[in-house]
């Protein structure tokens, strides 16, 4: 009887914790939706901002955010894939653990440090200044661990019998990678890509120093030009607390950003679920 009571109490505590976490998510999304939905219309999505963002739309901010995200993904993806394949094929277990440790350590670096180092090393060192290319490179470094971990999980979930069979057949390392590891890692690659893009979409501190202008810019016409982003746009408008129109536009931009992040995260979760289902077969 006492064991039964303890089980019920523990179950109730876990249920309350899960309900709290889920409720917080729905509260945040609902609050943003309630305040941001009035600002969403066709003009808001397709026009540029005016009056320092208090009027007009967020077309250039949305375009700048998407440009930074996908450029960072294109830079980080081959590096993450190559790192994981190298650790699985060419390194022993002990050396692979060391590589994993460095990847996890990279993931723990504060974003503000990435921004400062990015501006000094890339912006000043390569003379790119505050530009979308500088910001994309910094975001690529930041999302690299997320991509690498997702690809590593996909390869680790592959039954060892497949790799053993390939080695018994006399396949070299390149053939092993091309015919077995790359096809099996594709779901992990896609999962890591979408998770990395979702994180890149939510970053603010790093790109403030390296990629964005707060107002007055449109589409970049060269590699050394900055872009406008939803993150910095929200930051600027949130400071205008006395202007109801500016705050409404800030909530509208926040709704677009949250929708983008949620779409990418849900896509990554769906792909990861498919990977686990295949691994269990």
Helices and strands as residue ranges (DSSP letters): H 2-36, G 37-39, H 42-46, E 49-50, G 51-53, E 55-56, H 59-89, H 93-107, H 111-118, I 119-124, H 132-156, H 160-168, H 173-176, I 177-181, H 182-202, H 205-210, H 230-238, H 244-280
